[in-house]
Amino acid sequence: MKSNKDKTKEQLIEEMTEMRQRIADLENGDIIKAHHVAEAIQYRPRRMV
């Protein structure tokens, strides 16, 4: 598994997209809403600088 520092921007965006879909699924929602995106951002790992 790559560390966040080694992942590309596209890979990190894809992970966040999957996370917000999972959050919407947990709420039995068919549509991803703003609060799903906000929650996914909250869970994303901080990038190492």
N, C-alpha and C positions, 0 to 999 in steps of 0.2 A: 504494500500500500504506500502510495506516495504521500509525502508530507505536503501541507498546504503551500509551502514555499516552492515545491517542485511542480505543482499543478498549473496548468495554463488557465487563463481567464475564462476560456470557454468551458473547461472542465468544472470550474467553480460555479459558473452560471448554471450549468446542467444540474449539478448537485442541488443548488438552491431551488431550481424548477421542480425537481423530484420531491424535495422536502415540502414545498408549498402544496403540491398535489396530494401528498400523504396527509397533510394537516386537513385539507378539504375533505378527503376521503373519511377521515376519522369522525368528522362532523356530518357524515352522510350527505355532503354537498356535491353537486354536479358542476358547479361553477366556482372557480377560484376567485375569491373576493380580496379586497385590500387588506383585511385583517389577517388573511392567510399568508399573504406576502410579508406583512410586518412580522408575523410570528416566525416565519422561515428565516428572515434576516436576523432576528434575535438569536436563533440557534446556530447560525453559521460560525465556524471557527474563525478566530482572529488570525490574520495573516502574520507570519513571522517576517520582520523587517531586517 
